Amino acid sequence: MTGRTYEVLYQDKEYEVVVDYASFATNSDYVSVYKRWLGFRKTLYRGYYGSETDSLRSRKAIESFLKKQN
């Protein structure tokens, strides 16, 4: 595999979720959750996500996930 691969999983006016890379050996994905504001991005979470990443495809799911992390 050459270079770094990523996939924008979810994006709206407030949040952006990016799957940076997937690990098939551990069945977890390395994800980044960003807060968007006036063209800038602030990292809210960066790390492994052991559940199905498709569950982070809504604002409500993202906010629930971030509350559990704090």
C-alpha positions as CSV (number, residue, x, y, z in Angstrom):
1,M,0.0,0.0,0.0
2,T,1.5,3.3,-1.0
3,G,0.7,6.6,0.6
4,R,-1.9,7.3,3.2
5,T,-5.6,6.5,2.5
6,Y,-8.6,8.0,4.1
7,E,-12.3,8.3,3.6
8,V,-14.6,11.1,4.7
9,L,-17.4,9.2,6.4
10,Y,-19.6,12.1,7.4
11,Q,-19.6,15.9,6.8
12,D,-22.0,18.7,7.6
13,K,-21.8,22.3,8.7
14,E,-20.6,21.4,12.2
15,Y,-18.8,18.0,12.2
16,E,-16.6,16.0,9.9
17,V,-15.7,12.3,10.5
18,V,-12.7,10.9,8.7
19,V,-11.5,7.2,8.7
20,D,-7.8,7.6,8.4
21,Y,-7.1,3.9,7.9
22,A,-8.6,0.5,8.7
23,S,-6.9,-2.3,10.5
24,F,-8.2,-5.7,9.4
25,A,-6.1,-7.5,12.0
26,T,-7.7,-5.8,15.0
27,N,-11.1,-5.1,13.3
28,S,-10.9,-1.4,14.3
29,D,-10.5,1.8,12.4
30,Y,-8.5,4.9,13.2
31,V,-10.9,7.8,13.0
32,S,-10.7,11.6,13.4
33,V,-13.7,13.7,14.5
34,Y,-13.4,17.4,13.7
35,K,-15.5,20.4,14.7
36,R,-15.9,22.7,11.7
37,W,-16.1,26.4,12.1
38,L,-15.6,29.1,9.3
39,G,-13.4,26.9,7.2
40,F,-11.3,25.7,10.1
41,R,-11.2,22.3,11.7
42,K,-10.6,21.5,15.4
43,T,-9.8,17.9,16.3
44,L,-12.2,16.6,18.9
45,Y,-11.2,13.0,18.8
46,R,-8.5,11.0,17.2
47,G,-8.0,7.3,17.9
48,Y,-9.2,3.8,17.3
49,Y,-12.9,3.1,16.9
50,G,-13.6,-0.5,17.6
51,S,-17.3,-0.5,16.6
52,E,-18.8,-0.3,13.1
53,T,-17.7,3.1,11.7
54,D,-21.0,3.4,9.8
55,S,-22.6,4.2,13.1
56,L,-20.9,7.6,13.0
57,R,-22.9,8.8,10.0
58,S,-25.2,11.2,11.9
59,R,-24.8,14.2,14.1
60,K,-26.7,12.6,17.0
61,A,-24.4,9.5,16.9
62,I,-21.3,11.7,16.8
63,E,-22.4,13.8,19.8
64,S,-23.3,10.7,21.7
65,F,-19.9,9.2,21.0
66,L,-18.1,12.3,22.0
67,K,-19.9,12.5,25.3
68,K,-18.8,8.9,26.1
69,Q,-15.2,9.9,25.4
70,N,-15.2,12.8,28.0
